[in-house]
Amino acid sequence: KQWYQRRVAITAGIETKGRVACEISTGQELALAELIFNGTFNDLEPPVIAAVLSCFVFEENVKDAPELSLEALKAPYRQVTEVARKIAVVENECKLDTDVDEYVDKFKWELMQVVHAWASGAKFYDICKMTPVFEGSI
């Protein structure tokens, strides 16, 4: 009974945003929860949402990747990096040793255009031509 009361007391102090962050399993749950709750995804088309989410799961370093040129992806990616920067700054204020630029760089944009094209109906064969990333990583 005491365990349950402690859990209820602790859980009562956690906001909905924190509960959502606890359910996200990308490794960047704070940033994704912040983007969800600040409405970043509300007005985006499904292919753009898929492209933005690729920033949270793609971890490879890519050489010779084409620049992010699709206008529909630039603003959402900028929002991702702004949220990431704010999180890193707050972590530093809380005495966590976080390199701000290194944290922001974890959100890789290199597959955004590829994922956008695939979610828009492009064939896998065609999207493989868009990136130097191996097809097993797409």
C-alpha positions in Angstrom: 0.0 0.0 0.0 2.8 2.4 0.8 4.5 1.7 -2.5 1.2 2.6 -4.3 0.8 5.8 -2.3 4.3 6.9 -3.1 3.8 6.2 -6.8 0.6 8.1 -6.9 2.2 11.1 -5.1 5.1 11.1 -7.5 2.9 10.6 -10.6 0.6 13.4 -9.5 3.5 15.9 -9.9 4.4 14.8 -13.4 2.7 16.8 -16.2 1.1 15.3 -19.2 4.1 16.3 -21.3 6.4 14.3 -19.0 4.2 11.3 -19.2 4.3 11.4 -23.0 8.1 11.8 -22.9 8.3 8.7 -20.8 6.4 6.7 -23.5 8.6 7.8 -26.4 11.5 5.4 -27.1 13.7 7.3 -29.6 16.3 8.3 -27.2 15.4 12.0 -27.7 12.1 11.9 -25.9 12.3 15.3 -24.4 12.7 17.0 -27.8 10.0 15.0 -29.4 7.6 15.6 -26.6 8.3 19.3 -26.8 7.7 19.4 -30.5 4.4 17.5 -30.1 3.2 19.8 -27.3 4.3 23.1 -29.0 2.2 22.1 -32.1 5.0 21.6 -34.6 3.2 18.7 -36.3 -0.3 20.1 -36.3 -0.3 21.7 -39.7 2.3 19.5 -41.4 1.4 17.0 -44.2 2.1 13.3 -43.4 5.2 13.1 -45.6 6.7 16.1 -43.8 5.9 14.6 -40.4 7.6 11.3 -41.5 10.6 13.3 -42.7 10.9 15.2 -39.4 10.6 12.0 -37.4 13.5 10.6 -39.4 15.7 13.1 -37.5 15.0 11.2 -34.3 16.0 7.7 -35.5 18.7 8.2 -38.1 22.2 8.2 -36.5 24.7 7.6 -39.2 27.2 10.2 -40.3 26.8 10.8 -44.0 29.5 12.1 -46.3 28.5 13.8 -49.6 24.8 14.1 -48.6 22.9 16.6 -50.7 21.8 19.8 -49.0 18.4 20.1 -47.4 16.7 21.8 -50.3 13.0 21.0 -50.0 11.4 24.2 -48.6 8.7 22.3 -46.8 11.3 20.6 -44.6 13.5 23.6 -43.7 11.2 25.2 -41.2 10.3 22.0 -39.4 14.0 21.0 -39.2 14.8 24.5 -37.8 12.2 23.9 -35.1 13.8 20.6 -34.2 17.2 22.2 -33.8 15.8 25.2 -31.8 14.1 22.8 -29.4 17.2 20.7 -29.2 19.3 23.7 -28.4 16.9 24.9 -25.7 17.0 21.4 -24.1 20.8 21.3 -24.1 21.0 24.8 -22.5 18.5 23.8 -19.8 20.5 20.6 -19.1 23.6 22.8 -18.7 21.7 25.1 -16.3 20.8 22.0 -14.3 24.5 21.1 -14.0 24.4 18.3 -16.6 27.5 18.4 -18.8 25.9 18.7 -22.2 27.8 20.0 -25.3 25.1 22.1 -27.0 26.3 21.8 -30.5 27.0 18.1 -30.1 23.5 17.5 -28.8 21.9 19.5 -31.7 24.0 17.5 -34.2 22.4 14.3 -33.0 19.3 15.3 -35.0 20.4 14.2 -38.5 18.6 15.8 -41.5 20.3 13.7 -44.1 17.4 11.3 -44.7 14.6 13.9 -44.5 14.2 14.4 -48.2 14.5 10.6 -48.8 11.8 9.8 -46.3 9.6 12.6 -47.6 9.9 11.2 -51.1 9.1 7.7 -49.9 6.2 8.8 -47.8 4.9 10.7 -50.9 4.9 7.5 -52.9 8.3 7.3 -54.6 9.6 3.8 -55.3 12.3 2.5 -53.0 14.6 2.0 -56.0 14.3 5.8 -56.8 14.9 7.0 -53.3 18.0 4.9 -53.0 19.4 7.1 -55.8 18.8 10.2 -53.7 21.3 9.4 -51.0 24.7 7.8 -50.4 23.2 6.0 -47.4 23.0 2.2 -47.8 19.6 0.9 -48.5 19.6 -1.1 -45.3 19.7 2.1 -43.3 16.8 3.8 -45.1 
